[in-house]
Amino acid sequence: MSKLHKSSYNDVSAFENNDGQRGLLCSNKTSLRCPSLSSKAVLSDSSLKALEELASVLKPIYLRMKREGYSMVNGHLVKIKENE
């Protein structure tokens, strides 16, 4: 069996593989690894409502985190030094 090589789809470069996701292989039938990343995707009313509810929960948490001196740095929650 010959080795698979990376795809040459044109729209792949718009997405970064920084979370350990492998590049596309020619054996894949579509150019996007994750269909939800398509620019043509339309969210349903129930999905939009769920996102609004999630935002209403996360926003106060984010504001309190900032108020108490915490921040996200490289995906980790860290306490910001007050003398900076």
DSSP file (Angstrom, degrees, kcal/mol; ACC not computed):
  #  RESIDUE AA STRUCTURE BP1 BP2  ACC     N-H-->O    O-->H-N    N-H-->O    O-->H-N    TCO  KAPPA ALPHA  PHI   PSI    X-CA   Y-CA   Z-CA
    1    1 A M              0   0    0      0, 0.0     2,-0.1     0, 0.0     0, 0.0   0.000 360.0 360.0 360.0 134.9    0.0    0.0    0.0
    2    2 A S        -     0   0    0      1,-0.1     2,-0.1     0, 0.0     0, 0.0  -0.464 360.0 -97.2 -82.4 158.3    1.4    3.4   -0.9
    3    3 A K        -     0   0    0     -2,-0.1     2,-0.3     1,-0.1    -1,-0.1  -0.423  35.5-117.2 -72.8 148.1    1.5    6.3    1.6
    4    4 A L        -     0   0    0     -2,-0.1     2,-0.3    21,-0.0    -1,-0.1  -0.611  29.5-151.3 -80.9 145.8   -1.3    8.9    1.7
    5    5 A H        -     0   0    0     -2,-0.3    21,-1.5     1,-0.1    22,-0.2  -0.785  25.8 -86.0-116.3 164.0   -0.2   12.4    0.9
    6    6 A K  B     -A   25   0A   0     -2,-0.3    19,-0.3    19,-0.2    -1,-0.1  -0.314  47.1-107.7 -70.2 149.3   -1.7   15.7    2.0
    7    7 A S        -     0   0    0     17,-2.4    17,-0.1     1,-0.1    -1,-0.1  -0.266  12.2-146.8 -70.9 159.3   -4.6   17.2    0.1
    8    8 A S        +     0   0    0     17,-0.0    -1,-0.1    18,-0.0    23,-0.0  -0.028  41.1 151.1-116.8  29.4   -4.1   20.3   -2.1
    9    9 A Y    >   -     0   0    0      1,-0.1     3,-0.7    21,-0.1     4,-0.3  -0.333  45.6-135.8 -61.0 143.6   -7.6   21.8   -1.5
   10   10 A N  G >  S+     0   0    0      1,-0.2     3,-0.5     2,-0.1    -1,-0.1   0.799  96.9  53.4 -74.3 -30.3   -7.5   25.6   -1.8
   11   11 A D  G >  S+     0   0    0      1,-0.2     3,-0.8     2,-0.1    -1,-0.2   0.427  84.2  86.2 -89.5   3.0   -9.7   26.4    1.3
   12   12 A V  G X  S+     0   0    0     -3,-0.7     3,-1.9     1,-0.2    -1,-0.2   0.854  76.7  66.5 -70.2 -34.6   -7.6   24.4    3.8
   13   13 A S  G <  S+     0   0    0     -3,-0.5    -1,-0.2    -4,-0.3    -2,-0.1   0.675  85.7  72.1 -65.1 -16.0   -5.2   27.2    4.5
   14   14 A A  G <  S+     0   0    0     -3,-0.8     2,-0.4    -4,-0.1    -1,-0.3   0.681  93.9  63.0 -71.7 -16.2   -7.9   29.3    6.1
   15   15 A F  S <  S-     0   0    0     -3,-1.9     2,-0.4    -4,-0.2    -1,-0.0  -0.919  77.9-139.9-114.8 134.6   -7.9   27.0    9.1
   16   16 A E        -     0   0    0     -2,-0.4     2,-0.9     1,-0.1     3,-0.2  -0.738   4.9-145.6 -93.2 139.2   -5.0   26.5   11.4
   17   17 A N        +     0   0    0     -2,-0.4     3,-0.5     1,-0.2     6,-0.1  -0.513  53.6 131.8 -97.1  63.4   -4.1   23.0   12.7
   18   18 A N        +     0   0    0     -2,-0.9    -1,-0.2     1,-0.2    -2,-0.0   0.398  59.3  64.2 -98.9   3.6   -2.9   24.2   16.1
   19   19 A D  S    S-     0   0    0     -3,-0.2    -1,-0.2     2,-0.1     3,-0.1   0.034 124.7 -87.8-111.9  26.4   -4.9   21.8   18.3
   20   20 A G  S    S+     0   0    0     -3,-0.5     2,-0.3     1,-0.3    -2,-0.1   0.545  79.2 149.9  83.1   6.6   -3.2   18.6   17.0
   21   21 A Q        -     0   0    0     -5,-0.1    -1,-0.3     1,-0.1    -2,-0.1  -0.585  43.9-126.9 -76.0 132.2   -5.6   18.2   14.1
   22   22 A R        -     0   0    0     -2,-0.3     3,-0.1     1,-0.1    -1,-0.1  -0.371  24.4-103.3 -76.2 156.1   -4.0   16.6   11.2
   23   23 A G        -     0   0    0      1,-0.1    -1,-0.1    -2,-0.1     2,-0.1  -0.200  50.0 -80.7 -68.4 169.3   -4.0   18.0    7.7
   24   24 A L        -     0   0    0    -17,-0.1   -17,-2.4     7,-0.1     2,-0.3  -0.417  38.9-148.0 -75.4 148.5   -6.4   16.7    5.1
   25   25 A L  B >   -A    6   0A   0    -19,-0.3     3,-2.1    -2,-0.1   -19,-0.2  -0.837  25.9-115.5-111.3 153.7   -5.6   13.6    3.1
   26   26 A C  T 3  S+     0   0    0    -21,-1.5   -20,-0.1    -2,-0.3    -1,-0.1   0.710 111.2  70.5 -62.9 -18.6   -6.7   13.0   -0.5
   27   27 A S  T 3  S+     0   0    0    -22,-0.2    -1,-0.3     2,-0.0     2,-0.2   0.679  77.5  99.3 -72.6 -15.2   -8.8   10.1    0.7
   28   28 A N    <   -     0   0    0     -3,-2.1     5,-0.0     1,-0.1    -4,-0.0  -0.491  68.5-147.5 -71.2 142.7  -11.2   12.6    2.3
   29   29 A K  S    S+     0   0    0     -2,-0.2     2,-0.3     2,-0.0    -1,-0.1   0.683  76.5  45.9 -86.1 -19.3  -14.2   13.4    0.2
   30   30 A T  S    S-     0   0    0      2,-0.1   -21,-0.1     1,-0.1    -2,-0.0  -0.835  76.3-127.2-124.2 162.5  -14.6   17.0    1.2
   31   31 A S  S    S+     0   0    0     -2,-0.3     2,-0.5    -7,-0.0    -7,-0.1   0.737  90.2  70.2 -81.4 -22.6  -12.3   19.9    1.6
   32   32 A L        -     0   0    0      1,-0.1    -2,-0.1    -8,-0.0     6,-0.1  -0.838  64.7-155.0-101.5 131.0  -13.3   20.8    5.2
   33   33 A R  S    S+     0   0    0     -2,-0.5    -1,-0.1     1,-0.2     3,-0.1   0.855  91.2  35.3 -67.7 -35.1  -12.3   18.5    8.0
   34   34 A C  S >  S-     0   0    0      1,-0.1     3,-2.2     0, 0.0    -1,-0.2  -0.959  71.3-154.9-124.0 111.9  -15.2   19.8   10.1
   35   35 A P  G >  S+     0   0    0      0, 0.0     3,-1.6     0, 0.0    -1,-0.1   0.771  91.9  68.2 -58.8 -25.5  -18.4   20.7    8.3
   36   36 A S  G 3  S+     0   0    0      1,-0.3     5,-0.1    -3,-0.1    -3,-0.0   0.668  90.7  63.6 -69.5 -13.7  -19.4   23.1   11.1
   37   37 A L  G <  S+     0   0    0     -3,-2.2    -1,-0.3     3,-0.0    -4,-0.0   0.465  75.8 121.2 -86.0  -0.9  -16.5   25.4   10.0
   38   38 A S    X   -     0   0    0     -3,-1.6     3,-1.2    -4,-0.2     0, 0.0  -0.354  65.5-138.1 -64.4 139.6  -18.1   26.0    6.6
   39   39 A S  T 3  S+     0   0    0      1,-0.2    -1,-0.1    -2,-0.0    -3,-0.0   0.602 102.4  61.7 -73.1 -10.2  -18.8   29.6    5.9
   40   40 A K  T 3  S+     0   0    0      2,-0.1    -1,-0.2     0, 0.0     2,-0.1   0.414  75.9 122.8 -94.3   0.4  -22.1   28.6    4.4
   41   41 A A    <   -     0   0    0     -3,-1.2     2,-0.4    -6,-0.1    -5,-0.0  -0.394  45.9-159.0 -68.4 138.1  -23.4   27.1    7.7
   42   42 A V        -     0   0    0     -2,-0.1     2,-0.3     0, 0.0    -2,-0.1  -0.978  12.4-134.9-119.1 129.1  -26.7   28.6    9.0
   43   43 A L        -     0   0    0     -2,-0.4     2,-0.0     1,-0.1     0, 0.0  -0.630  20.0-124.8 -84.6 139.0  -27.6   28.3   12.6
   44   44 A S     >  -     0   0    0     -2,-0.3     4,-2.4     1,-0.1     5,-0.2  -0.303  26.1-107.1 -73.6 164.4  -31.1   27.3   13.6
   45   45 A D  H  > S+     0   0    0      1,-0.2     4,-2.4     2,-0.2     5,-0.2   0.881 122.1  52.2 -59.9 -38.4  -33.3   29.4   15.9
   46   46 A S  H  > S+     0   0    0      2,-0.2     4,-2.2     1,-0.2    -1,-0.2   0.871 108.8  50.1 -68.3 -34.7  -32.8   26.8   18.6
   47   47 A S  H  > S+     0   0    0      2,-0.2     4,-2.2     1,-0.2    -2,-0.2   0.911 111.3  48.6 -67.3 -42.0  -29.0   26.9   18.2
   48   48 A L  H  X S+     0   0    0     -4,-2.4     4,-2.2     2,-0.2    -2,-0.2   0.904 111.3  50.1 -63.5 -41.4  -29.0   30.7   18.4
   49   49 A K  H  X S+     0   0    0     -4,-2.4     4,-2.2     1,-0.2    -2,-0.2   0.910 110.3  50.1 -62.8 -42.5  -31.2   30.6   21.5
   50   50 A A  H  X S+     0   0    0     -4,-2.2     4,-2.4     1,-0.2    -2,-0.2   0.888 110.1  50.4 -64.2 -39.0  -28.9   28.1   23.1
   51   51 A L  H  X S+     0   0    0     -4,-2.2     4,-2.5     2,-0.2    -1,-0.2   0.889 109.4  51.1 -66.1 -38.9  -25.9   30.3   22.3
   52   52 A E  H  X S+     0   0    0     -4,-2.2     4,-2.0     2,-0.2    -2,-0.2   0.909 110.9  48.5 -63.5 -41.6  -27.6   33.3   23.9
   53   53 A E  H  X S+     0   0    0     -4,-2.2     4,-1.1     2,-0.2    -2,-0.2   0.909 111.1  50.2 -64.7 -42.0  -28.4   31.4   27.0
   54   54 A L  H >X S+     0   0    0     -4,-2.4     4,-2.7     1,-0.2     3,-0.6   0.918 109.9  50.8 -61.5 -43.5  -24.7   30.2   27.2
   55   55 A A  H 3X S+     0   0    0     -4,-2.5     4,-2.6     1,-0.2    -1,-0.2   0.881 105.1  56.5 -62.0 -38.3  -23.5   33.8   26.8
   56   56 A S  H 3< S+     0   0    0     -4,-2.0    -1,-0.2     1,-0.2    -2,-0.2   0.774 113.2  41.5 -66.4 -24.5  -25.8   34.9   29.6
   57   57 A V  H <X S+     0   0    0     -4,-1.1     4,-0.9    -3,-0.6    -2,-0.2   0.869 118.0  44.6 -84.8 -42.4  -24.2   32.4   31.9
   58   58 A L  H  X S+     0   0    0     -4,-2.7     4,-2.7     1,-0.2     5,-0.2   0.831 101.1  66.3 -75.2 -33.1  -20.6   33.0   30.8
   59   59 A K  H  X S+     0   0    0     -4,-2.6     4,-2.7     1,-0.2     5,-0.2   0.927 102.4  45.3 -59.7 -49.4  -20.6   36.8   30.7
   60   60 A P  H  > S+     0   0    0      0, 0.0     4,-2.2     0, 0.0    -1,-0.2   0.876 113.7  51.4 -62.5 -34.1  -21.0   37.3   34.5
   61   61 A I  H  X S+     0   0    0     -4,-0.9     4,-2.4     2,-0.2    -2,-0.2   0.935 111.3  47.3 -65.5 -45.1  -18.3   34.7   35.1
   62   62 A Y  H  X S+     0   0    0     -4,-2.7     4,-2.4     1,-0.2     5,-0.2   0.918 112.2  49.3 -61.3 -45.6  -15.9   36.4   32.7
   63   63 A L  H  X S+     0   0    0     -4,-2.7     4,-2.4     1,-0.2    -1,-0.2   0.894 112.5  47.3 -64.2 -39.5  -16.5   39.8   34.3
   64   64 A R  H  X S+     0   0    0     -4,-2.2     4,-2.2    -5,-0.2    -1,-0.2   0.909 109.9  53.5 -66.8 -41.0  -16.0   38.5   37.8
   65   65 A M  H  <>S+     0   0    0     -4,-2.4     5,-2.9     1,-0.2    -2,-0.2   0.927 112.6  43.8 -57.8 -46.7  -12.8   36.7   36.7
   66   66 A K  H ><5S+     0   0    0     -4,-2.4     3,-1.5     3,-0.2    -2,-0.2   0.917 111.9  53.3 -64.6 -43.5  -11.5   40.0   35.3
   67   67 A R  H 3<5S+     0   0    0     -4,-2.4    -1,-0.2     1,-0.3    -2,-0.2   0.845 108.9  49.6 -61.5 -35.1  -12.6   42.0   38.3
   68   68 A E  T 3<5S-     0   0    0     -4,-2.2    -1,-0.3    -5,-0.1    -2,-0.2   0.366 124.8-100.9 -89.4   5.5  -10.7   39.6   40.6
   69   69 A G  T < 5S+     0   0    0     -3,-1.5    11,-3.4     1,-0.3     2,-0.3   0.709  76.1 132.2  90.7  21.3   -7.5   39.8   38.6
   70   70 A Y  E   < +B   79   0B   0     -5,-2.9     2,-0.3     9,-0.2    -1,-0.3  -0.743  26.2 175.9-105.1 155.4   -7.6   36.6   36.6
   71   71 A S  E     -B   78   0B   0      7,-2.4     7,-3.0    -2,-0.3     2,-0.6  -0.983  33.6-110.6-150.8 158.0   -7.0   36.2   32.9
   72   72 A M  E     +B   77   0B   0     -2,-0.3     2,-0.5     5,-0.2     5,-0.2  -0.840  35.6 179.1 -92.2 122.7   -6.7   33.4   30.3
   73   73 A V  E >  S-B   76   0B   0      3,-3.2     3,-1.5    -2,-0.6    -2,-0.0  -0.977  70.7 -21.3-128.0 117.2   -3.2   33.1   29.0
   74   74 A N  T 3  S-     0   0    0     -2,-0.5    -1,-0.1     1,-0.3     3,-0.1   0.860 128.8 -49.7  51.6  40.2   -2.4   30.4   26.4
   75   75 A G  T 3  S+     0   0    0      1,-0.2     2,-0.4     0, 0.0    -1,-0.3   0.562 118.9 107.2  81.5   8.1   -5.6   28.5   27.5
   76   76 A H  E <  S-B   73   0B   0     -3,-1.5    -3,-3.2     2,-0.0     2,-0.5  -0.946  70.5-123.1-122.5 142.2   -4.8   28.6   31.2
   77   77 A L  E     +B   72   0B   0     -2,-0.4     2,-0.3    -5,-0.2    -5,-0.2  -0.720  40.0 176.0 -82.0 122.5   -6.4   30.7   33.9
   78   78 A V  E     -B   71   0B   0     -7,-3.0    -7,-2.4    -2,-0.5     2,-0.5  -0.951  33.9-119.1-131.0 149.6   -3.7   32.8   35.7
   79   79 A K  E     -B   70   0B   0     -2,-0.3     2,-0.3    -9,-0.2    -9,-0.2  -0.770  32.8-133.4 -84.7 123.5   -3.8   35.4   38.4
   80   80 A I        -     0   0    0    -11,-3.4     2,-0.2    -2,-0.5    -1,-0.0  -0.628  22.4-114.6 -79.8 132.4   -2.4   38.7   37.0
   81   81 A K    >   -     0   0    0     -2,-0.3     3,-1.2     1,-0.1    -1,-0.1  -0.465  16.8-138.7 -68.0 136.7    0.2   40.3   39.2
   82   82 A E  T 3  S+     0   0    0      1,-0.2    -1,-0.1    -2,-0.2    -2,-0.0   0.663  96.2  63.4 -73.9 -16.6   -1.1   43.6   40.6
   83   83 A N  T 3         0   0    0      1,-0.2    -1,-0.2     0, 0.0    -2,-0.1   0.410 360.0 360.0 -88.3   2.7    2.2   45.5   40.1
   84   84 A E    <         0   0    0     -3,-1.2    -1,-0.2     0, 0.0    -2,-0.1   0.475 360.0 360.0 -83.6 360.0    2.2   45.1   36.3
